[in-house]
């Protein structure tokens, strides 16, 4: 078999855009998380879902595939829809469950550590499942030392994100926290990318991307990510506007009593 290492590089504009997605997703998640605990001690399921969608769907999943667009390979590539969509579900569900678990008792350290570990592993699953969905005529050879390092970064970043979500108040503080979270998410992603070495198995390094109903080309990926991210943002915005209006109604009713 003719093996050839595929040369890779990065488009730094997309790298910067991926960081922006990570920061924006983190900021929206922090804002949503601040509304999970209600004044009467109850937990808002809607805010849990909004925080999970913001962090998992925008800050992690969308950031991941923008980061994949930044990767430039000398061979064509495509993405399997099944793995791509399952990785989205893993990121959103994992994030929402972690926020909800910690919200039940934010000051219990064991909850934070357990949820941080599970959320971090969810991010790892999302990342490497998304990578598994990438198709070239060849395979990926992994540096498992860097894979392990990316997992450690993911767990530490997830734990820090959950702590910040329930201990940071004010827009400026949340903005600073979102920047820290964005750096951590990108550090995990690009460490994981550094663990991958792409091997082409076709003669002369001439490859073709997988095609068919179950695949999407790298050229169409930006459209899918953009539509998904805008849809997530729209859903979160509508819910937060509804939540704010309901809080205003409750305050008005309380003032009339």
C-alpha positions as CSV (number, residue, x, y, z in Angstrom):
1,X,0.0,0.0,0.0
2,X,1.3,3.4,-1.0
3,X,1.2,5.7,2.1
4,X,1.8,9.4,2.1
5,X,1.5,11.9,4.9
6,X,-0.8,14.7,3.9
7,X,0.6,18.1,4.5
8,X,-1.7,20.4,6.6
9,X,-1.8,24.1,7.5
10,X,-4.3,26.5,9.0
11,X,-6.2,29.5,7.7
12,X,-5.8,31.9,10.5
13,X,-8.9,33.9,9.7
14,X,-11.0,30.8,10.4
15,X,-9.0,30.1,13.5
16,X,-9.9,33.6,14.8
17,X,-13.5,33.0,13.8
18,X,-13.5,29.7,15.7
19,X,-12.3,31.5,18.8
20,X,-15.0,34.1,18.4
21,X,-17.7,31.4,18.3
22,X,-16.2,29.8,21.4
23,X,-16.3,33.1,23.3
24,X,-19.8,34.1,22.1
25,X,-21.2,30.7,22.9
26,X,-19.6,30.8,26.4
27,X,-20.9,34.3,27.1
28,X,-24.5,33.4,26.1
29,X,-24.2,30.2,28.2
30,X,-23.0,32.1,31.2
31,X,-25.9,34.6,30.9
32,X,-28.4,31.7,30.6
33,X,-26.8,29.9,33.5
34,X,-27.3,33.0,35.7
35,X,-31.1,32.5,35.3
36,X,-31.2,28.7,36.1
37,X,-31.7,29.2,39.8
38,X,-35.0,31.0,40.4
39,X,-35.7,33.3,43.4
40,X,-37.9,30.7,45.0
41,X,-35.1,28.0,44.9
42,X,-36.5,26.2,41.9
43,X,-34.6,25.4,38.7
44,X,-35.6,26.7,35.3
45,X,-35.4,23.8,32.7
46,X,-35.7,26.3,29.9
47,X,-32.6,28.1,31.1
48,X,-30.7,24.8,31.4
49,X,-31.5,24.0,27.8
50,X,-30.6,27.5,26.7
51,X,-27.2,27.2,28.5
52,X,-26.6,23.8,27.1
53,X,-27.5,24.9,23.5
54,X,-25.3,27.9,23.8
55,X,-22.2,26.2,25.2
56,X,-22.6,22.8,23.5
57,X,-24.1,24.0,20.2
58,X,-22.3,27.3,19.6
59,X,-19.3,27.4,21.9
60,X,-18.2,23.8,21.3
61,X,-19.9,22.2,18.2
62,X,-20.0,25.2,15.9
63,X,-16.5,26.2,17.1
64,X,-15.2,22.7,16.2
65,X,-16.4,22.7,12.7
66,X,-15.3,26.3,12.1
67,X,-11.9,25.0,13.3
68,X,-12.1,22.1,10.8
69,X,-12.7,24.7,8.1
70,X,-9.4,26.3,9.2
71,X,-7.6,23.1,8.5
72,X,-6.2,23.0,5.0
73,X,-5.3,19.6,3.6
74,X,-3.7,18.7,0.3
75,X,-6.5,16.2,-0.4
76,X,-10.3,16.7,-0.6
77,X,-12.4,15.9,2.4
78,X,-16.1,15.5,3.3
79,X,-18.1,14.8,6.5
80,X,-20.5,12.0,7.4
81,X,-23.8,13.5,8.4
82,X,-24.5,10.8,11.0
83,X,-21.4,11.4,13.1
84,X,-21.7,15.2,12.6
85,X,-25.3,15.3,13.9
86,X,-24.6,12.8,16.8
87,X,-21.7,14.9,17.9
88,X,-24.0,17.9,18.1
89,X,-26.4,16.0,20.2
90,X,-23.6,14.8,22.5
91,X,-22.3,18.4,23.0
92,X,-25.7,19.9,23.7
93,X,-27.1,17.1,25.9
94,X,-23.8,16.8,27.9
95,X,-23.7,20.6,28.5
96,X,-27.4,20.8,29.6
97,X,-27.1,17.8,31.9
98,X,-24.0,19.3,33.5
99,X,-25.5,22.7,34.1
100,X,-28.7,21.1,35.5
101,X,-26.7,18.8,37.8
102,X,-24.6,21.6,39.3
103,X,-27.5,24.0,39.5
104,X,-29.3,21.8,42.0
105,X,-26.6,22.7,44.6
106,X,-23.9,25.0,43.1
107,X,-21.8,25.1,46.3
108,X,-21.3,21.3,46.5
109,X,-17.8,20.7,45.3
110,X,-18.4,17.0,44.4
111,X,-21.2,18.0,42.1
112,X,-18.9,20.5,40.3
113,X,-16.1,18.0,39.9
114,X,-18.3,15.1,38.7
115,X,-20.2,17.4,36.3
116,X,-16.9,18.9,35.1
117,X,-15.5,15.4,34.4
118,X,-18.7,14.3,32.6
119,X,-19.0,17.5,30.6
120,X,-15.3,17.3,29.7
121,X,-15.7,13.8,28.5
122,X,-18.8,14.8,26.5
123,X,-16.7,17.5,24.7
124,X,-14.0,14.9,24.0
125,X,-16.6,12.5,22.5
126,X,-18.0,15.4,20.4
127,X,-14.6,16.3,19.1
128,X,-13.3,12.9,18.2
129,X,-16.7,11.7,16.9
130,X,-16.7,14.8,14.7
131,X,-13.2,13.9,13.6
132,X,-14.2,10.3,12.9
133,X,-16.9,11.7,10.6
134,X,-14.3,13.3,8.4
135,X,-13.6,11.3,5.2
136,X,-10.5,11.3,3.1
137,X,-9.0,8.5,1.0
138,X,-6.9,7.3,3.8
139,X,-6.9,7.4,7.6
140,X,-5.8,9.4,10.7
141,X,-2.8,8.3,12.7
142,X,-3.1,9.5,16.3
143,X,-0.6,10.7,18.9
144,X,-2.3,9.3,22.0
145,X,-0.2,11.4,24.3
146,X,-1.7,14.5,22.8
147,X,-5.2,12.9,22.7
148,X,-4.8,12.3,26.5
149,X,-3.6,15.9,27.0
150,X,-6.7,17.2,25.0
151,X,-8.9,15.2,27.3
152,X,-7.3,16.7,30.4
153,X,-7.7,20.2,29.0
154,X,-11.4,19.5,28.2
155,X,-12.1,18.3,31.8
156,X,-10.3,21.3,33.4
157,X,-12.0,23.7,31.0
158,X,-15.4,22.2,31.6
159,X,-15.0,22.3,35.4
160,X,-13.9,25.9,35.2
161,X,-16.8,26.8,33.0
162,X,-19.3,25.3,35.4
163,X,-17.8,27.1,38.4
164,X,-17.8,30.4,36.5
165,X,-21.4,29.9,35.4
166,X,-22.6,29.9,39.1
167,X,-20.1,32.3,40.7
168,X,-19.7,35.2,38.2
169,X,-22.0,38.2,38.2
170,X,-22.1,41.3,36.0
171,X,-21.6,41.7,32.3
172,X,-17.9,42.7,32.5
173,X,-17.1,39.7,34.7
174,X,-19.0,37.3,32.4
175,X,-17.2,38.8,29.4
176,X,-13.8,38.1,31.0
177,X,-14.9,34.6,32.0
178,X,-16.2,34.0,28.4
179,X,-12.7,34.9,27.1
180,X,-11.1,32.5,29.4
181,X,-13.5,29.7,28.4
182,X,-13.0,30.5,24.7
183,X,-9.2,30.1,25.1
184,X,-9.8,26.8,27.0
185,X,-12.2,25.4,24.3
186,X,-9.8,26.3,21.5
187,X,-6.8,24.9,23.4
188,X,-8.6,21.6,23.7
189,X,-9.7,21.6,20.0
190,X,-6.3,22.5,18.5
191,X,-4.4,20.2,20.8
192,X,-6.7,17.4,19.6
193,X,-6.0,18.5,16.0
194,X,-2.3,18.4,16.7
195,X,-2.7,14.8,17.7
196,X,-3.9,13.9,14.2
197,X,-1.7,12.9,11.3
198,X,-3.5,12.4,8.0
199,X,-2.3,9.5,5.9
200,X,-3.4,9.2,2.2
201,X,-3.5,5.7,0.8
202,X,-4.1,6.4,-2.9
203,X,-1.3,6.3,-5.5
204,X,0.5,9.6,-5.8
205,X,-1.5,11.1,-3.0
206,X,-4.4,11.7,-5.4
207,X,-7.7,11.3,-3.3
208,X,-11.4,12.0,-3.7
209,X,-13.8,13.0,-1.0
210,X,-16.7,10.6,-0.1
211,X,-19.9,11.5,-1.8
212,X,-23.6,10.6,-1.5
213,X,-26.7,11.4,0.5
214,X,-24.9,10.6,3.8
215,X,-22.1,13.1,3.3
216,X,-21.5,16.8,3.0
217,X,-18.6,18.3,1.3
218,X,-16.1,20.6,3.0
219,X,-17.3,23.4,0.7
220,X,-20.9,23.1,2.0
221,X,-19.9,22.8,5.7
222,X,-19.8,26.6,6.3
223,X,-23.4,26.9,5.2
224,X,-24.5,24.2,7.6
225,X,-22.6,25.5,10.5
226,X,-23.8,29.1,9.9
227,X,-27.5,28.0,9.6
228,X,-27.2,25.9,12.8
229,X,-25.5,28.6,14.8
230,X,-28.0,31.2,13.7
231,X,-30.9,28.9,14.6
232,X,-29.4,28.2,18.0
233,X,-29.0,31.9,18.6
234,X,-32.5,32.7,17.5
235,X,-34.0,30.0,19.8
236,X,-32.0,31.3,22.8
237,X,-32.9,34.9,22.0
238,X,-36.6,34.2,21.8
239,X,-36.6,32.2,25.0
240,X,-34.6,34.8,26.9
241,X,-37.0,37.5,25.7
242,X,-39.9,35.5,26.8
243,X,-38.3,34.8,30.2
244,X,-37.5,38.5,30.7
245,X,-41.1,39.5,29.8
246,X,-42.5,36.9,32.3
247,X,-40.2,38.2,35.0
248,X,-41.4,41.7,34.3
249,X,-45.1,40.6,34.6
250,X,-44.3,38.8,37.9
251,X,-42.6,42.0,39.3
252,X,-45.6,44.1,38.2
253,X,-48.1,41.8,39.8
254,X,-46.0,41.7,43.0
255,X,-46.0,45.5,43.1
256,X,-49.8,45.7,42.7
257,X,-50.4,43.4,45.7
